[in-house]
Amino acid sequence: MNGFINLAQKLLTLFSLQSRAETREVSAESSQMGSVKILCPKLIFHNTDSGPGIYWLVGSPFFPPLTVVSSLRCIHALASSDSTSPDLRQESEELRTLIIEGFEIFGALTFGDSDFEKNARKSIDAARGLRKLLYGEGKCENQPVVAAVAGLDASDMRFFVSKNGHETSLESVTSIVYEDHPEKYVWEKGCLLRCELPVKLPVYYAVNNPSDIEKAFSRATEAVVAKLRDPQAVYMLETSSKASVDQSPRAIIRGVQLDFNTDLSKVWPLAVGGDGSDANLLSSSYFSMKSKAGSPIFSVENADTIRVSVLFNSLEKSSTPAAPVAEYLPVQEEARLLIVDMKLDILCYAAKELPLSYAVSSLVIPGLVDQINMLKNLILPNFLAQHPQLRPYHFKPPGVLHPITVFYELSFGETESKQVEVRRSLHSRLGLPYDRPLLRIANALDFSRLKSSGSDSLQKGSTLLRDVHIGIPSSGVAGGLVSLVQGSYEYHHYLQDGFNDSGWGCAYRSLQTIVSWFRLQNYTSIDVPSHREIQQSLVEIGDKDPSFIGSREWIGAIELSFVLDKLLGVTCKVINVRSGAELPEKCRELALHFETQGTPVMIGGGVLAYTLLGVDYNEASGDCAFLILDPHYTGTDDLKKIVNAGWCGWKKAVDNKGKNFFLHDKFYNLLLPQRPSMV
């Protein structure tokens, strides 16, 4: 009797949810079309001299219809055209796995300074063509498509909308709203689902007929896709956080419960709370962290993440007992077996109110299928030769609100030309600078560290103090503009590592701090060099005699530039200053360095060397201060002691007591390391 009552309650609940869906569908069409909401930064739209001059607009079915989450540059043009027509097929092949499920292309932006409506139609046609290749004809019929047209100098931007895939008329949208807190907008209401699935595909082919290999491989991949949608498949969902003390129990979703014909934009707010006994009634918020200390931080790194595991059940219950049966099918001719390893790893974005069953059927499974098909297309051309070692990595580049997924061929080293070109094209598509290694494997999201007990878990390498300047008192420069080092560094100083270099090793320690910066920004993977290794480098390039190794001789800016060039391939700019009194005259140049290069600077004068982390400069008054990290410190790594005693702090050329920090009778060299031109 209780079971019947529970079933009736569930049916009533589902009927109520369906009514809410119908109500939402009507209200969504009558509202939400009045304005465009832009989450990505305004400057993300910029004209370029090369390529088709189109940017794809990325939205989400979980946001209002005209919400622009990000923009991706179209980088492929048809070879037979005048380079203004996009190669939609090549674009779709790259974007299919680059954009994670839960986000989608819904429009395009072009540039023009005269006929805005003509350019808008160009955007609509391009977006419609790309959407059909990415999502199929059916999904595109009733979805609005957005066109944006910007002036050639990007000063004026206008939006138009076509309400469905067949509409010929365009409506102008005059209201444009820029979101003040885009990260919060995306991650307060959304979460991530991640599914890792290693697949071993057995492929049999006849030795005398190797042309059948393509059909055999296609059949093997199709079999895996069919198993993902099999009613006997089981999907287990659980939180990936290791820090939560009140984790929700796992949820189980069976293939027979899944609906593969769902419009996410109309079902996502339908789930209700539950205890995990019926995943069909659970939303993704079931796995949200229930206890978060302090103010929440909204970002990819702090997003609630659900781990999805796929279990294939090949056994079925039978009402009658039966003995196991083995079927033997001998091959008609000599055959060979090849095992193809595929590593699938997908991320999906979902509204926290989305039912878990829909998250699996409409996000997780399509994401896995897309990766399988992409890998199949990349492996097939050289199937009987060496299989490419393709592995997926997830990144969160700066300025892009959502993660992206990139496949890298691990047969090539990261500095080999093929890998560099792949990253360069991604930088071009995402509008990233070419002198930042933002898409190297070392910068990929590491979910083994994310959302663990503390921020220290995100740090890698040594246990030395990092970024000791953060939180120090202000410089006291009235109306000054502060320009600081960009990124993390380690504080290297006298007597560290049990090595006594007091009185002669300050420049070595400053160099170690600079190298640590390049390490932590993933420009290099080499260890921070010891004093002996620094000396060895100078001997190897012929700057010093062999007797220099093991000595206590000082080094200066020139020697530091030689070592950085040899070990890292980093070039340096050296500024000579005749006396400490002239250092303030270099503040403008130093401020420009920190704003454009962002690397730590070494200041050397006589037998003393310091590390410069920033300047505070009032251009009108000429007042300035230098943020000094002093390598002459000999104590323990006690941050409070270091800051309070002034070993890291702002220094003026002349303080309010008339004391000179930089001596007037000393000649100074400033070493400004430049970021490499690399991706």
C-alpha positions in Angstrom: 0.0 0.0 0.0 2.8 2.4 0.9 4.5 1.7 -2.4 1.3 2.6 -4.3 1.0 5.9 -2.3 4.6 6.8 -3.1 4.1 6.0 -6.8 1.0 8.2 -6.9 2.8 11.1 -5.2 5.6 10.9 -7.8 3.1 10.9 -10.6 1.4 14.0 -9.2 4.8 15.6 -8.8 5.8 14.9 -12.3 2.4 16.2 -13.6 2.9 19.4 -11.7 6.4 19.8 -13.1 5.1 19.3 -16.7 2.6 22.1 -16.1 5.4 24.4 -14.9 7.3 23.6 -18.0 4.4 24.5 -20.3 3.9 27.8 -18.3 7.6 28.6 -18.6 7.6 27.9 -22.4 4.9 30.5 -23.0 6.4 33.2 -20.7 9.9 32.7 -22.2 8.7 33.6 -25.6 6.7 36.7 -24.5 9.6 38.1 -22.4 13.4 38.0 -22.5 13.5 39.1 -26.1 13.6 42.8 -25.2 17.4 43.2 -24.5 20.7 41.7 -25.1 22.7 40.8 -21.9 26.5 40.7 -22.4 28.6 38.8 -19.9 31.9 38.9 -21.6 34.1 42.0 -21.4 33.3 44.8 -23.8 36.8 44.7 -25.4 36.4 41.1 -26.4 35.1 42.3 -29.7 37.9 43.7 -31.8 38.4 43.9 -35.5 41.2 42.0 -37.2 42.9 42.4 -40.6 43.0 38.6 -41.3 40.4 35.9 -41.5 36.7 36.2 -42.3 36.1 38.9 -39.7 33.4 37.0 -37.9 33.1 36.2 -34.2 30.8 33.4 -33.0 28.5 34.4 -30.1 28.3 31.8 -27.3 25.2 31.5 -25.1 23.6 28.8 -23.0 20.1 27.2 -22.9 20.2 27.9 -19.2 20.3 31.7 -19.6 17.8 34.1 -21.2 17.8 33.7 -25.0 19.8 36.8 -25.9 22.7 36.4 -23.3 26.2 36.6 -24.8 28.6 34.6 -22.5 31.6 34.8 -24.7 32.8 35.3 -28.3 35.1 33.1 -30.4 36.9 34.3 -33.5 36.3 32.5 -36.7 39.7 31.6 -38.0 39.0 29.4 -41.1 38.0 30.9 -44.5 37.1 29.1 -47.7 40.2 28.8 -49.8 38.2 29.7 -53.0 36.7 32.9 -51.6 38.2 36.3 -50.9 38.9 35.2 -47.3 35.6 36.7 -46.1 33.5 33.6 -46.3 33.9 31.3 -43.3 34.7 27.6 -43.7 31.8 26.4 -41.7 32.7 22.7 -41.9 36.2 23.2 -40.5 34.9 25.6 -37.9 32.3 23.1 -36.7 34.9 20.3 -36.5 37.0 22.4 -34.1 34.2 24.0 -32.1 32.3 20.8 -31.5 34.6 19.7 -28.7 36.2 23.1 -27.8 32.9 24.4 -26.4 31.7 22.3 -23.5 28.2 21.0 -23.4 25.9 23.5 -21.7 27.1 26.3 -23.9 26.4 26.7 -27.6 26.8 29.0 -30.6 23.7 31.1 -31.0 24.8 34.0 -33.2 27.6 35.9 -34.9 29.2 39.3 -35.0 30.6 41.0 -38.1 32.2 44.4 -38.7 30.9 47.1 -41.1 30.5 50.8 -41.2 27.6 51.4 -43.5 24.8 48.9 -44.2 24.2 47.4 -40.7 21.2 45.3 -41.8 23.1 43.8 -44.7 26.0 42.8 -42.4 23.4 41.5 -39.9 22.0 39.1 -42.5 25.6 38.0 -43.2 25.9 37.2 -39.5 22.6 35.4 -39.4 23.4 33.2 -42.4 26.8 32.3 -41.0 25.4 31.4 -37.6 22.5 29.4 -39.0 24.9 27.4 -41.2 27.3 26.7 -38.3 24.4 25.7 -36.0 23.0 23.2 -38.5 26.4 21.5 -38.7 26.9 21.5 -34.9 23.4 20.7 -33.6 21.4 19.4 -36.6 18.4 20.8 -38.5 15.8 19.9 -35.9 17.4 21.8 -33.0 17.8 25.0 -35.1 14.3 25.4 -36.4 12.7 27.1 -33.4 15.7 28.7 -31.8 16.4 32.5 -32.1 19.6 33.5 -33.9 21.4 36.8 -32.9 23.4 39.0 -35.2 25.7 41.7 -34.0 27.3 44.3 -36.2 30.1 46.6 -35.0 31.6 49.6 -36.6 35.1 49.1 -38.1 36.6 50.8 -35.0 34.2 48.7 -32.7 32.8 52.0 -31.3 29.2 51.3 -32.4 27.5 48.0 -32.0 24.0 47.0 -33.0 22.1 43.8 -32.4 19.4 42.1 -34.5 17.5 38.9 -33.9 15.8 36.3 -36.1 13.3 34.5 -34.0 13.7 31.0 -35.6 15.7 29.1 -38.2 13.3 30.1 -41.1 12.5 33.7 -40.3 13.6 36.1 -43.0 12.8 39.4 -41.2 15.2 40.8 -38.6 14.2 42.7 -35.4 16.5 45.4 -34.1 17.3 45.1 -30.4 18.2 48.5 -28.9 18.6 47.6 -25.3 22.1 46.2 -24.4 23.0 45.4 -20.8 26.5 44.6 -19.6 26.6 42.4 -16.5 28.6 43.9 -13.7 29.4 40.5 -12.1 29.6 37.9 -14.9 31.5 35.2 -12.9 28.8 35.3 -10.2 26.1 35.3 -12.9 27.4 32.1 -14.4 28.6 30.1 -11.4 26.1 31.1 -8.8 23.4 29.3 -10.8 25.5 26.7 -12.5 27.7 23.7 -11.8 30.0 21.4 -13.7 29.7 17.7 -14.6 32.8 15.8 -15.4 33.0 12.3 -16.9 36.2 10.4 -17.6 35.9 7.2 -19.6 38.9 5.2 -20.9 37.8 3.1 -23.8 39.7 0.1 -25.4 38.3 -0.6 -28.9 39.1 -4.1 -30.3 39.3 -3.8 -34.1 39.5 -7.0 -36.2 40.4 -6.8 -39.9 41.4 -9.3 -42.6 45.1 -9.3 -43.4 44.4 -9.8 -47.2 41.8 -6.9 -47.2 43.1 -4.0 -45.1 40.7 -1.7 -46.8 38.0 -3.0 -44.5 39.8 -1.5 -41.5 37.8 1.8 -41.8 34.5 -0.1 -41.7 35.7 -2.2 -38.8 36.8 0.8 -36.8 33.6 2.7 -37.5 31.6 -0.3 -36.3 33.6 -0.5 -33.1 33.0 3.2 -32.3 29.3 2.9 -33.2 29.1 0.0 -30.8 30.5 2.2 -28.0 28.0 5.0 -28.8 25.1 2.5 -28.7 26.2 1.2 -25.3 26.2 4.7 -23.9 22.5 4.9 -24.9 21.7 1.3 -23.9 18.8 0.9 -21.4 21.2 -1.4 -19.4 23.8 1.4 -19.0 24.2 2.8 -15.5 25.4 6.3 -14.6 26.7 7.0 -11.1 26.8 10.6 -10.0 28.7 11.9 -6.9 30.4 15.0 -5.7 34.1 15.4 -6.7 34.8 17.7 -3.7 37.1 16.2 -1.0 36.6 19.1 1.4 32.9 18.7 2.1 32.1 17.0 5.4 28.4 16.7 4.5 28.6 15.1 1.1 25.3 13.9 -0.5 25.0 10.2 -1.2 25.6 9.0 -4.7 22.8 9.1 -7.2 22.2 6.3 -9.7 20.6 6.9 -13.1 19.8 4.0 -15.4 19.7 4.1 -19.2 16.1 3.0 -19.3 15.2 6.3 -17.5 16.8 8.6 -20.0 15.0 10.9 -22.5 17.2 11.7 -25.5 14.6 14.1 -27.2 14.6 17.0 -24.8 14.9 20.8 -25.3 17.0 21.9 -22.3 15.8 25.5 -22.5 12.3 24.3 -21.6 13.0 21.6 -18.9 15.8 22.8 -16.7 13.9 24.3 -13.8 11.8 21.2 -13.2 13.6 19.3 -10.5 12.7 19.1 -6.9 14.6 18.1 -3.7 15.0 14.5 -2.6 17.1 12.1 -0.7 18.8 10.4 -3.7 16.4 7.4 -3.9 15.0 8.6 -7.2 17.4 10.5 -9.4 14.6 11.5 -11.8 13.4 13.8 -9.0 16.8 15.3 -8.2 18.4 18.4 -9.5 22.1 19.1 -10.0 21.9 21.2 -6.8 21.6 18.0 -4.9 25.4 17.8 -5.0 26.0 21.5 -4.2 28.3 22.2 -1.2 26.0 22.6 1.8 28.6 24.4 3.9 31.0 27.0 2.5 33.1 28.9 4.9 33.2 32.7 4.4 31.9 34.5 1.3 31.5 32.2 -1.7 34.0 32.7 -4.6 32.4 32.4 -8.0 34.7 30.9 -10.5 35.4 27.7 -12.5 37.9 26.6 -9.8 35.3 26.9 -7.1 32.3 25.6 -8.9 30.4 22.7 -7.6 31.6 19.7 -9.7 29.7 16.4 -10.1 31.7 13.3 -11.1 29.9 11.0 -13.5 30.9 7.4 -13.9 29.7 5.1 -16.7 28.9 1.4 -15.8 28.0 -1.1 -18.5 25.8 -3.9 -17.3 25.9 -6.8 -19.7 23.8 -9.1 -17.5 20.0 -9.2 -17.5 17.6 -10.9 -15.1 15.9 -13.9 -16.5 12.6 -15.3 -15.3 13.7 -18.8 -16.1 17.0 -20.6 -15.3 19.3 -21.2 -18.1 22.8 -22.4 -18.6 25.5 -20.1 -20.1 26.0 -20.4 -23.8 29.2 -19.7 -25.7 29.0 -19.1 -29.4 32.0 -19.8 -31.6 32.3 -18.0 -34.9 35.5 -18.9 -36.7 37.0 -16.4 -39.1 37.0 -17.3 -42.8 40.5 -15.9 -43.4 43.5 -14.7 -41.5 42.7 -11.7 -39.4 44.5 -9.3 -37.0 43.5 -7.6 -33.9 44.3 -3.9 -33.1 43.5 -2.3 -29.8 42.7 1.4 -30.0 43.0 3.3 -26.7 40.7 6.3 -26.4 40.7 8.5 -23.3 37.5 10.5 -23.1 37.3 13.3 -20.6 34.4 15.8 -20.9 33.1 18.8 -18.9 29.5 20.0 -19.0 27.9 23.1 -17.6 24.4 22.7 -16.1 22.0 24.9 -14.2 21.8 23.7 -10.7 18.0 23.2 -11.1 18.4 20.9 -14.1 17.2 17.3 -13.3 20.2 14.9 -13.1 18.6 12.5 -15.7 18.4 15.3 -18.3 22.0 16.3 -17.4 23.1 12.8 -18.3 21.0 12.4 -21.5 21.4 15.9 -22.9 24.9 16.9 -21.8 27.1 14.0 -20.7 26.2 11.4 -23.3 26.3 13.9 -26.3 29.7 15.2 -25.0 31.1 11.7 -24.9 29.7 10.9 -28.4 31.3 14.1 -29.8 34.7 13.1 -28.4 34.4 9.6 -29.8 33.5 10.8 -33.3 36.3 13.5 -33.2 38.9 10.9 -32.2 37.7 8.5 -34.9 38.1 11.1 -37.6 41.6 12.0 -36.4 42.8 8.4 -36.0 41.4 6.9 -39.2 43.7 8.5 -41.8 46.8 6.7 -40.4 45.1 3.9 -38.7 47.6 1.2 -39.7 50.5 3.4 -39.0 51.2 5.0 -35.6 48.1 6.0 -33.7 48.2 9.5 -32.4 48.4 9.9 -28.7 45.5 12.3 -28.3 44.5 13.5 -24.8 41.9 16.0 -23.8 42.7 18.9 -21.4 40.4 21.5 -19.9 41.4 25.2 -19.6 39.9 28.3 -18.2 41.6 31.1 -20.1 41.5 34.7 -18.8 38.6 36.6 -20.2 36.6 33.5 -21.1 33.8 32.7 -18.6 33.4 29.1 -19.4 36.0 26.2 -19.6 37.2 24.9 -23.0 38.4 21.5 -23.9 41.5 21.0 -26.1 43.0 17.8 -27.5 46.8 17.6 -27.7 48.9 15.1 -29.6 51.4 13.9 -26.9 53.7 12.4 -29.6 55.0 15.9 -30.1 56.8 17.9 -27.4 55.2 21.2 -26.3 57.9 23.3 -28.0 57.7 21.4 -31.3 56.3 23.5 -34.2 53.1 21.4 -34.6 52.1 21.9 -31.0 53.0 25.6 -31.1 50.9 26.1 -34.2 47.9 24.4 -32.5 48.2 26.6 -29.5 48.8 29.7 -31.7 45.5 29.1 -33.5 43.7 28.7 -30.2 45.1 31.9 -28.9 43.9 33.6 -32.1 40.4 32.2 -31.7 40.2 33.1 -28.1 41.8 36.6 -28.3 44.7 35.6 -26.0 48.1 37.3 -26.1 50.8 35.3 -27.9 53.4 35.9 -25.2 51.5 34.0 -22.4 51.7 30.2 -22.2 48.0 30.1 -21.2 47.1 26.9 -23.0 50.1 24.7 -22.1 49.4 21.4 -20.3 50.8 22.8 -17.0 48.0 25.4 -17.1 45.2 22.9 -17.5 42.5 22.6 -14.8 43.6 20.0 -12.2 40.5 18.6 -10.6 42.5 16.6 -8.2 43.4 19.9 -6.5 40.4 22.0 -7.1 37.9 22.4 -4.3 40.1 20.6 -1.7 40.9 21.8 1.8 42.6 25.0 0.9 44.3 27.2 -1.6 47.7 25.8 -0.8 46.7 22.7 -2.7 46.6 24.6 -5.9 50.3 25.5 -5.5 53.0 23.3 -6.9 56.7 23.1 -6.4 58.6 24.1 -3.3 57.4 25.3 0.1 59.0 28.7 -0.1 57.0 31.8 0.6 55.1 33.2 -2.4 53.8 36.6 -3.3 54.9 38.1 0.0 53.9 41.6 -1.2 50.2 40.9 -1.1 48.5 42.8 1.7 51.4 45.1 2.7 50.7 48.7 3.7 50.4 51.3 1.0 53.4 53.4 -0.2 52.2 56.8 1.0 52.5 58.3 -2.5 49.5 60.6 -2.8 47.5 60.1 -6.1 50.0 57.6 -7.4 49.3 54.8 -9.9 50.5 51.4 -8.7 52.0 49.0 -11.2 52.9 45.6 -9.9 54.4 42.3 -10.9 51.9 40.0 -12.6 51.7 36.5 -11.4 53.3 34.5 -8.6 57.0 34.2 -7.5 58.9 32.7 -4.7 60.9 34.7 -2.1 64.6 33.6 -2.3 67.0 35.1 0.2 70.3 34.6 2.1 70.9 31.3 4.0 68.1 29.3 2.3 68.5 25.6 1.6 71.2 25.4 4.2 73.6 27.4 2.0 75.6 30.3 3.5 75.8 33.0 0.9 75.5 36.0 3.3 77.5 38.9 2.0 77.9 37.9 -1.6 74.8 36.0 -2.9 72.1 38.7 -3.2 72.1 38.8 -7.0 72.0 35.0 -7.1 68.9 35.1 -4.9 67.3 37.8 -7.0 67.9 35.7 -10.1 66.3 32.7 -8.3 63.2 34.8 -7.6 63.0 35.8 -11.3 63.4 32.2 -12.5 60.7 31.1 -10.0 58.4 33.6 -11.6 58.9 32.0 -15.1 58.4 28.6 -13.6 55.1 29.5 -11.8 53.8 31.1 -15.0 54.6 27.8 -16.8 57.1 29.4 -19.2 59.6 26.7 -18.2 59.7 23.4 -16.2 63.4 23.6 -15.2 64.2 23.8 -11.5 65.3 27.0 -9.9 69.1 26.9 -10.4 71.5 26.7 -7.4 74.4 29.1 -7.0 76.7 26.5 -8.5 74.5 25.9 -11.5 74.3 29.6 -12.1 78.1 29.7 -12.1 78.3 26.6 -14.3 76.1 28.3 -16.9 78.4 31.4 -17.0 81.4 29.2 -17.5 79.7 27.2 -20.2 79.0 30.3 -22.3 82.6 31.5 -21.8 81.8 34.5 -19.6 83.8 33.1 -16.7 86.8 30.9 -16.1 86.4 27.4 -14.7 87.8 28.6 -11.3 84.6 30.7 -11.0 82.6 27.6 -10.1 82.4 27.2 -6.3 83.7 30.7 -5.7 82.0 33.5 -3.7 82.3 36.1 -6.5 79.5 38.6 -7.0 77.5 38.8 -10.2 75.5 41.7 -11.6 72.8 42.5 -14.2 74.8 41.5 -17.2 75.6 38.0 -15.8 71.9 37.6 -14.8 70.9 38.4 -18.4 73.4 35.7 -19.7 72.0 33.1 -17.4 68.3 33.8 -18.2 69.1 33.7 -21.9 71.0 30.3 -21.6 68.5 28.6 -19.2 65.2 30.0 -20.3 65.8 31.7 -23.7 64.6 34.9 -22.0 66.0 38.3 -23.3 66.5 41.2 -20.9 66.5 44.9 -21.2 69.2 46.6 -19.1 68.9 50.2 -17.9 71.9 52.1 -16.6 71.4 54.8 -13.9 74.3 57.0 -13.0 73.2 57.4 -9.3 70.4 56.6 -6.9 69.1 60.1 -7.3 68.2 59.4 -10.9 66.2 56.3 -10.2 62.9 58.2 -9.9 63.3 59.4 -13.4 62.9 55.8 -14.5 59.6 55.3 -12.8 57.5 55.8 -15.9 59.5 53.3 -17.8 59.3 50.8 -14.9 55.6 51.3 -14.7 55.2 50.5 -18.4 57.4 47.3 -17.8 55.1 46.0 -15.1 52.0 46.8 -17.0 53.2 45.1 -20.3 55.7 42.5 -19.2 54.9 41.9 -15.5 58.2 40.2 -14.6 60.2 41.0 -11.4 63.1 43.4 -12.0 66.6 43.1 -10.5 68.3 46.4 -9.2 72.0 46.1 -8.7 74.3 48.8 -7.3 77.8 48.2 -6.2 77.8 45.0 -4.3 74.1 45.1 -3.4 71.2 43.7 -5.4 67.4 43.9 -4.8 64.3 42.5 -6.5 61.8 45.2 -7.6 58.2 44.1 -7.6 56.4 47.3 -8.6 56.3 51.1 -8.5 53.8 53.7 -7.2 54.2 56.8 -9.4 52.4 60.1 -9.5 53.2 61.5 -12.9 52.0 65.0 -12.1 54.0 65.5 -8.9 56.9 63.1 -9.7 56.5 61.4 -6.3 57.3 57.7 -6.5 58.0 54.6 -4.4 59.6 51.3 -5.2 58.3 47.9 -4.0 61.4 46.1 -2.9 61.9 42.5 -2.1 65.2 42.3 -0.2 67.3 39.1 -0.7 69.6 40.1 2.2 67.1 38.7 4.8 68.7 35.9 6.9 65.8 34.8 9.1 63.2 32.1 8.9 60.4 32.3 6.4 58.0 34.1 8.8 55.8 36.3 6.6 54.7 38.6 9.4 58.3 39.1 10.5 59.4 39.8 7.0 56.7 42.4 6.3 56.9 44.1 9.6 60.7 44.5 9.5 60.5 45.9 6.0 62.2 43.1 4.1 59.4 43.4 1.6 57.9 46.9 1.4 57.7 50.2 -0.3 60.8 52.3 -0.4 61.2 55.9 -1.5 64.4 57.2 -3.0 64.4 59.6 -0.1 62.1 59.0 2.8 60.4 61.6 5.0 63.5 61.6 7.3 65.8 62.5 4.5 67.4 59.1 4.4 68.4 57.7 1.0 67.5 54.1 0.2 69.4 54.2 -3.1 72.8 55.8 -2.6 73.5 58.9 -4.6 77.1 58.0 -5.3 76.4 54.5 -6.6 75.9 53.4 -10.2 72.8 51.2 -10.7 71.8 48.7 -13.3 68.1 47.6 -13.7 67.5 44.2 -15.3 64.1 44.0 -17.0 63.4 40.4 -18.1 61.0 40.2 -21.2 58.3 37.7 -21.6 59.2 35.3 -24.4 57.1 35.6 -27.6 55.6 32.1 -27.3 52.3 30.3 -26.7 
